[in-house]
Amino acid sequence: MKRFTPYEQWHCELVSSGVFEHLNKLFKLNEQLDWPSCSWFDGFLNATNANNRPIVFKEDAFFNEEERYYEQIIYDTGFVPTRQQNWHDLFGGFIWCLFPKTKSLLNKRHVQEINLHGTKQRSKHRNALTLFDECGVILAISDYKWPARLRNHQWQEAFVDLRDEWGKSISPFMFGHANYEMLTKPYIGLTGKALFVKVPDDTFCKDLVAQYAYLDTVLYEMIENNGCLQDNSLLSPLPLLGVPGWHDDNKNSEFYSNTDYFRPKRRTR
């Protein structure tokens, strides 16, 4: 009996898993027969960091003697240390391709914070940058009704009653590469951090590449000019397995009756 490698075993499930739909459409991930190499990303990546260095993925072994912090390496050289056959770094590569402006900005902000506080002391801003980088989900909305419902944990209304609105007045875009990694083995309790981004009504009629390019530009402006990640206050918990289209079990409305996962909003005095 053939024994599947971790990639092959996951690859079989990837094809039918809705949460990876964008990666399948844009990168043909479902057609890959083995782990993509660093050079494989060259055909998709067009990014320059804030230090005017082209972003290039480089095998992690290249940096064995390196003493600089991860974000400092990227800022100083443009090289992104990338572990081979590693889910976390694989998905991190896809996010660089999809959000090059925003990723470069986050890198710059990390380095600025390190210069101010060192590598051991983390500011509220740097904590927010990291949380969004690892666990962020952009919820693009063309209707202002969504933030209040989701921030107030009105899960039944948002995920069941208004289910037909997903893809029309709201659409999710993964930013956190750790989310993708954890979703290779989904479990009840898996939660991301949502950031709401207002978009024009016709956004969801455009092709997927155009949607990502627009969101990358808007998100850059929100962080650089509006200070939306100065702390965690604008990041809202989002049960990832509840997002319509991202998990087969949520096709059944009873899935949302698990209040240990879809928790009501905690009352504050």
PLY file of the C-alpha trace (Angstrom):
ply
format ascii 1.0
element vertex 269
property float x
property float y
property float z
element edge 268
property int vertex1
property int vertex2
end_header
0.00 0.00 0.00
1.32 3.42 -0.96
2.23 5.61 2.01
1.43 9.26 1.42
3.79 12.04 2.40
2.28 14.81 4.56
2.01 16.99 1.46
0.31 14.29 -0.62
-2.14 13.43 2.14
-3.09 17.07 2.67
-3.11 17.73 -1.07
-5.92 15.19 -1.53
-8.07 17.13 0.94
-7.01 20.54 -0.39
-8.85 20.19 -3.67
-12.27 20.13 -2.06
-11.64 22.46 0.89
-13.30 25.83 0.36
-10.94 27.77 2.59
-8.12 27.16 0.08
-10.22 28.11 -2.95
-8.36 31.36 -3.60
-4.97 29.63 -3.47
-6.20 27.01 -5.91
-7.49 29.63 -8.33
-4.51 31.97 -8.19
-1.58 29.59 -7.67
-2.97 26.25 -8.93
-2.02 24.85 -5.55
-4.31 21.88 -6.08
-2.22 20.90 -9.13
1.12 20.86 -7.32
2.49 17.36 -6.87
5.13 18.27 -4.30
6.21 21.11 -2.03
6.91 24.30 -4.00
10.52 25.46 -3.86
11.65 29.00 -3.04
12.26 29.74 -6.72
8.71 28.59 -7.57
7.39 31.83 -6.06
9.41 33.94 -8.51
6.66 33.70 -11.09
4.09 35.18 -8.70
6.06 37.61 -6.56
6.52 41.25 -7.49
7.42 42.99 -4.27
10.02 45.46 -3.04
10.48 46.14 0.63
10.46 49.58 2.25
14.26 49.59 2.00
13.96 49.31 -1.81
15.17 45.69 -1.87
13.40 43.13 -4.08
11.72 40.44 -2.00
13.24 37.02 -2.69
12.55 33.77 -0.83
15.70 32.06 0.35
16.14 28.68 2.00
16.39 29.01 5.77
19.69 27.09 5.85
21.31 30.04 4.10
20.91 32.06 7.33
22.33 29.54 9.82
25.04 31.93 11.03
22.80 34.99 10.90
22.45 37.00 14.11
19.92 39.54 12.88
16.26 39.12 13.77
13.95 37.67 11.10
12.29 41.00 10.25
15.67 42.75 10.18
16.99 40.28 7.62
14.03 40.93 5.35
14.37 44.70 5.68
18.15 44.83 5.21
18.46 42.30 2.37
15.03 41.61 0.86
15.62 37.91 1.55
12.81 36.06 3.32
14.17 33.06 5.29
11.97 30.16 4.20
11.96 26.67 5.70
11.47 23.92 3.17
8.53 21.51 3.41
7.02 23.74 6.05
3.34 24.72 6.01
3.82 27.97 7.90
6.42 29.36 5.53
4.66 28.03 2.43
1.50 29.95 3.27
3.59 32.95 4.31
4.94 33.00 0.77
1.46 33.13 -0.70
0.54 36.08 1.50
3.63 37.98 0.32
2.46 37.40 -3.26
-1.10 38.54 -2.53
-0.38 41.53 -0.26
3.11 42.78 -1.21
2.53 46.42 -0.19
1.04 45.55 3.18
3.61 42.88 3.99
6.42 45.31 3.18
4.81 47.91 5.43
4.45 45.44 8.31
8.11 44.54 7.90
9.11 48.22 8.05
6.96 48.83 11.12
8.46 45.80 12.89
11.98 47.09 12.26
11.05 50.57 13.46
9.64 49.10 16.67
12.73 46.92 17.15
14.93 50.00 16.76
12.86 51.76 19.43
12.36 48.93 21.92
14.78 46.12 21.04
13.83 42.54 20.17
12.72 41.48 23.67
10.34 44.29 24.63
7.23 44.27 22.45
5.01 47.34 22.12
1.23 47.26 21.65
1.78 48.20 18.02
4.16 45.33 17.38
1.84 42.88 19.12
-0.99 44.00 16.85
1.20 43.71 13.76
2.15 40.16 14.72
-1.38 39.11 15.60
-2.73 40.34 12.28
0.20 38.89 10.34
-0.37 35.45 11.84
-4.14 35.30 12.42
-5.72 38.15 10.46
-8.76 37.83 8.21
-9.86 40.76 6.07
-13.63 41.02 5.94
-14.31 43.18 2.89
-17.73 44.77 3.30
-19.88 46.94 1.05
-22.63 47.21 3.69
-22.09 48.76 7.12
-24.46 46.31 8.81
-21.73 43.67 9.19
-19.24 45.00 11.78
-21.80 45.40 14.58
-23.24 41.92 14.04
-19.90 40.14 14.02
-18.28 42.21 16.77
-21.32 41.51 18.95
-21.08 37.78 18.19
-24.45 37.59 16.50
-23.30 34.39 14.83
-26.73 32.97 13.99
-27.75 36.13 12.18
-24.41 36.67 10.43
-23.70 33.07 9.38
-27.19 31.56 9.00
-29.88 34.21 8.54
-27.71 36.35 6.24
-25.79 33.48 4.66
-26.85 34.41 1.11
-25.16 37.80 1.55
-21.68 36.24 1.74
-19.95 36.93 -1.53
-22.36 39.80 -2.26
-22.02 42.39 0.52
-19.26 40.69 2.51
-16.35 38.49 1.49
-13.46 37.02 3.55
-9.80 37.21 2.50
-7.19 35.39 4.55
-4.15 37.39 5.60
-2.80 35.36 8.51
-0.62 32.54 7.23
-0.84 30.75 10.60
-4.60 30.47 9.97
-3.94 28.62 6.74
-1.46 26.33 8.47
-3.93 25.41 11.22
-6.68 24.87 8.67
-4.72 22.00 7.14
-5.96 20.18 10.26
-9.12 22.09 11.24
-10.50 21.78 14.75
-13.39 23.25 16.70
-12.14 26.36 18.47
-10.01 27.64 15.61
-10.38 31.42 15.66
-8.90 34.23 13.59
-8.87 37.99 14.02
-11.13 39.95 11.68
-10.42 43.42 10.36
-13.26 45.12 8.48
-12.38 46.93 5.26
-15.05 49.01 3.49
-15.10 48.46 -0.27
-17.22 49.82 -3.18
-20.37 47.94 -4.13
-18.88 46.59 -7.38
-15.76 45.12 -5.76
-17.00 41.53 -5.68
-17.89 41.64 -9.40
-14.21 42.08 -10.29
-11.75 39.26 -10.86
-9.93 37.86 -7.85
-6.55 39.38 -8.75
-8.10 42.84 -8.90
-9.84 42.32 -5.55
-6.59 41.39 -3.83
-4.73 44.31 -5.43
-7.40 46.74 -4.26
-7.44 45.34 -0.72
-3.64 45.48 -0.55
-3.70 49.18 -1.40
-6.53 50.04 0.99
-5.04 48.00 3.83
-1.69 49.72 3.36
-3.39 53.11 3.69
-5.34 52.02 6.76
-2.19 50.93 8.56
0.18 53.65 7.35
-2.11 56.67 7.53
-5.02 55.72 9.78
-3.17 53.79 12.47
-5.58 50.86 12.43
-3.03 48.47 13.98
-1.63 50.71 16.69
-3.14 48.15 19.06
-5.54 45.18 18.89
-8.73 47.17 19.43
-9.99 46.90 15.83
-9.36 43.15 15.58
-12.45 41.07 16.27
-12.64 37.30 17.02
-13.85 35.26 14.05
-14.62 31.50 14.34
-12.92 30.39 11.12
-14.91 27.19 10.66
-18.12 29.23 10.75
-17.30 31.32 7.68
-19.70 30.22 4.92
-17.87 28.22 2.27
-14.80 27.58 4.41
-15.88 24.36 6.15
-18.24 21.65 4.93
-19.86 21.07 8.33
-21.25 24.60 8.48
-23.63 23.84 5.61
-25.84 22.43 8.36
-27.21 25.27 10.49
-27.00 23.04 13.58
-23.24 23.44 13.40
-23.66 26.95 14.83
-25.50 25.71 17.93
-22.19 24.87 19.62
-21.97 27.82 22.01
-18.56 26.69 23.27
-17.26 27.66 19.84
-19.79 30.28 18.74
-19.77 32.07 22.02
-22.15 34.90 22.86
-20.66 38.29 23.53
-19.49 38.60 27.11
-21.37 41.32 28.95
-19.27 44.04 30.55
-20.30 46.18 33.48
0 1
1 2
2 3
3 4
4 5
5 6
6 7
7 8
8 9
9 10
10 11
11 12
12 13
13 14
14 15
15 16
16 17
17 18
18 19
19 20
20 21
21 22
22 23
23 24
24 25
25 26
26 27
27 28
28 29
29 30
30 31
31 32
32 33
33 34
34 35
35 36
36 37
37 38
38 39
39 40
40 41
41 42
42 43
43 44
44 45
45 46
46 47
47 48
48 49
49 50
50 51
51 52
52 53
53 54
54 55
55 56
56 57
57 58
58 59
59 60
60 61
61 62
62 63
63 64
64 65
65 66
66 67
67 68
68 69
69 70
70 71
71 72
72 73
73 74
74 75
75 76
76 77
77 78
78 79
79 80
80 81
81 82
82 83
83 84
84 85
85 86
86 87
87 88
88 89
89 90
90 91
91 92
92 93
93 94
94 95
95 96
96 97
97 98
98 99
99 100
100 101
101 102
102 103
103 104
104 105
105 106
106 107
107 108
108 109
109 110
110 111
111 112
112 113
113 114
114 115
115 116
116 117
117 118
118 119
119 120
120 121
121 122
122 123
123 124
124 125
125 126
126 127
127 128
128 129
129 130
130 131
131 132
132 133
133 134
134 135
135 136
136 137
137 138
138 139
139 140
140 141
141 142
142 143
143 144
144 145
145 146
146 147
147 148
148 149
149 150
150 151
151 152
152 153
153 154
154 155
155 156
156 157
157 158
158 159
159 160
160 161
161 162
162 163
163 164
164 165
165 166
166 167
167 168
168 169
169 170
170 171
171 172
172 173
173 174
174 175
175 176
176 177
177 178
178 179
179 180
180 181
181 182
182 183
183 184
184 185
185 186
186 187
187 188
188 189
189 190
190 191
191 192
192 193
193 194
194 195
195 196
196 197
197 198
198 199
199 200
200 201
201 202
202 203
203 204
204 205
205 206
206 207
207 208
208 209
209 210
210 211
211 212
212 213
213 214
214 215
215 216
216 217
217 218
218 219
219 220
220 221
221 222
222 223
223 224
224 225
225 226
226 227
227 228
228 229
229 230
230 231
231 232
232 233
233 234
234 235
235 236
236 237
237 238
238 239
239 240
240 241
241 242
242 243
243 244
244 245
245 246
246 247
247 248
248 249
249 250
250 251
251 252
252 253
253 254
254 255
255 256
256 257
257 258
258 259
259 260
260 261
261 262
262 263
263 264
264 265
265 266
266 267
267 268
